[in-house]
Amino acid sequence: MAIRADAAPAVARPRDTDPEMGAAASRQDPARARQRRLPDPKPLTEHGPAHVIAMCNQKGGVGKTTSTINLGAALTEFGRKVLLIDLDPQGALSVGLGIPAQNMDRTIYNALMERQTTLRDVRVHTDIPGLDLVPSNIDLSAAEVQLVSEVAREQTLMRVLADVRDEYDYILIDCQPSLGLLTVNALTAAQGVMIPLECEFFSLRGVALLVDTIDKVKERLNPQLEISGILATMYDARTVHCKEVFSRVVEAFGDTVFQTVIQRTVRFPETTVAGQPITTWAPTSSGAAAYRDLAKEVIAL
């Protein structure tokens, strides 16, 4: 977890004047060695146009949805207006915010497939001021098949987002765990890609395939697309394997890896049941502080 500028570190850090202690700390926890103090973002005087970020990883269970919810909520604490797009037919993002999307007549599916339906028609306000959601349910699974016959099918989501971009500062898209047509739509509509990456070997293997897909979309569909950063999730400094994987990621991607790491905590499963982000469910927890630090990094990009 990155050290906040307004809080003292929970564990004493070695002094910069003692290089041997610093080297030992680096060997013990490579994530802690990269941490620097993060300044608070400047307040905004006006909103929009939104910076669109796709939360993407074809491997499931790496923290995409958790990071989308909590990053969005943390951004609102710094005065940003945020729209979350649930682009996964499983609807986990909607469930995580307590929205009963399975019972809704209109979702992101309708906005994508019906020209008379806009995002304004399907978005809902959450309990978090400044945070809105476009929900999803199982209906979206049909969109991947139906979009195949559409003209400029990869740009459907981009056209839909154009109507609301001026109302928000950030639009975060929670992608499904695949590299199918819906994910390509998200990458085509986005300016940035955030890759949540579990600190585990098999997760690391899949990043190369994802980066290759991002490069193809950038070359053929969206020249503005860039990797905003790689976010280490489910980090546990107690295990050698976790630290080795993190070190490999930093070695391969350098400063593209966010200095904020999301550590394992029982608080995240609790927030899903509660239908709230961790910033409101457990606002003083280490997980909440980590996502606030991530928000600072995202705003500073």
C-alpha angles and dihedrals in degrees: 000000000000117000113250118228092233098047135066116240114264091224123043111254123217114259118255088234091065106068094178092057090046091053090049091051090050091054092047097048120005091187093058091049090061097050120116132172113272121214120228114258120254116254119256126240094195139012134240171018092131125235105226118218124184115210099213141173125135090216115085127225097035098118103267096137095039090051093047093053097043097040089050092050092046091051090056089056087064092053098264123139111227135191119197118205117202104209096167120096089217088069095215093148091056092047090049090059095045095252113144094220094162089069096047122109095206127041139147087296091067093048091052099044105031117064093202092057119080133188089256088063095054106031119103132200117243129212088261112087110240094017119108130177137209101205130214138200139173091294088078091069088074093055094072090061096040094048092060091079095044123106111249088003093173091061099052096103092044090057091048093050093051092079095061106028093100091058097060141050095211135021114194118195118203104208127203118252096265140073095238132129096287091055091047087053090054092049091048092052096045134084092200140029123211114198114203105204126190110221093244130111099244091051089054092054092058096054093078091059091048093049089050090054091048090052091051093050090048092051099044109024115011119027090180094062116118135166104256092194149302115258118207109218135183088026117178116182090193092074124073091210093057093050092047092052091049091050091051092051092051091046091053100040105022115187091005086081111087113240088224113088125192110226127206113268136160088231094080097063088047092056091054091056091045093048092229137110116254090246089071101027095051105005095170096047125113090245092057091048090050093054091047088055090048089052089054090052092048093049090049093055 
